[in-house]
């Protein structure tokens, strides 16, 4: 049976908190670049909230999966202008990535 996508994840922003990196990371671990796993505008389609899309970061998936499950199962967040939408992010506070999650 073919599973049709239930939601779409779009990378909307990558950030770099260089001040936090400079203050708290070991010297040999410091990075001066944005997350290399994702690019702004990149899209991923989810057919099951239990199956991570190919080439998706495992850490980001763990962070945003609860929001994917909420959207797929009909959650509505009154603070968003559009129903069936939320914004979520990975919790790498050194190089965070924000994702738009939309029900299809």
PyMOL commands that set and color helices and strands:
alter all, ss='L'
color gray80, all
select helices_A, chain A and resi 18-24+27-29+58-72
alter helices_A, ss='H'
color red, helices_A
select strands_A, chain A and resi 7-14+43-46+85-89+97-103
alter strands_A, ss='S'
color yellow, strands_A
deselect
rebuild
show_as cartoon
